[in-house]
């Protein structure tokens, strides 16, 4: 079976969709019965992208500037349509997979992965120009796709309900986390802890983009209401990129840092992140909305108890192993933080349940289930 996989989203350092695409591609390369081709920027590429020296922040800034120009967007669409037409015109016998929402016009069978519907259902969490661009492109994807994949059953049902899209044309294929995320002894992480200025087991953790959708404001509210002795014993560590509309949030984080109960690390290198997770006493993920919620899985795989919101797909990922709360209920979060920090009976049970839950997800399984969808749509021609 011939498969064309778009790898446009594979940009280093890997985050979100880029990580998913990269891990899926690596697994697909191991399949002897697949004739796999990589596709990026309107043409076929020889190999999966590797670490780049380009400044990803400058690239993101340039892309966002272009999105604000209607002329630039129209020119991009026109050039992309021409490039895709000539590159793909003799490959109608293949299955084309767009793992990052988008699909070009293609005469063969095509499949797209929808990771969430926030560009339609939670537009307040994205820049308006990005919303406009993605809404148009994703509607085109819905028209072009032979079938769709979602990361969670929640998103599958949401996608079908919101667009009236046939449920039998959507398949759920769960994500996974790297094998690098696993429990670690104190000695394993001494060098990383020293470099980050942390003590194994001496902090709590949130990892993800710093942006309104992640509901970090509620986490800071709840943490600030804890007794000072608890906050000083287990300071809150935040790791992740500056996101959209996060300026005021960063001002508040800086104030809490000065008070000694918050540490903001910014982006943490891929090789250090598993150690950061494994060294945490408790992991938080208070998000308002997620298509999957990979950091919850990474924390559980690391043997770290989790407190997360009960929003969208997170109950699926946590699988009953985490303490959960309504993302609007700050007092409930405060109480669960205390339980998560100090109730050792619950902590041991949560660690065991979390490891079991995390073990049910793997990139191999993700690839196998994705290939099953490839086969399904290829036989429908």
Helices and strands as residue ranges (DSSP letters): E 2-6, H 16-28, E 35-40, E 43-45, H 56-67, H 70-88, E 95-98, E 109-114, H 118-121, G 123-125, H 128-144, E 147-150, H 153-163, G 167-169, E 170-172, G 186-189, H 190-196, E 203-207, G 212-214, H 216-224, H 228-233, E 235-239, H 247-259, E 262-266, H 270-278, E 282-285, H 294-301, E 306-309, H 314-318, E 323-325, H 330-342, H 344-359, H 363-378
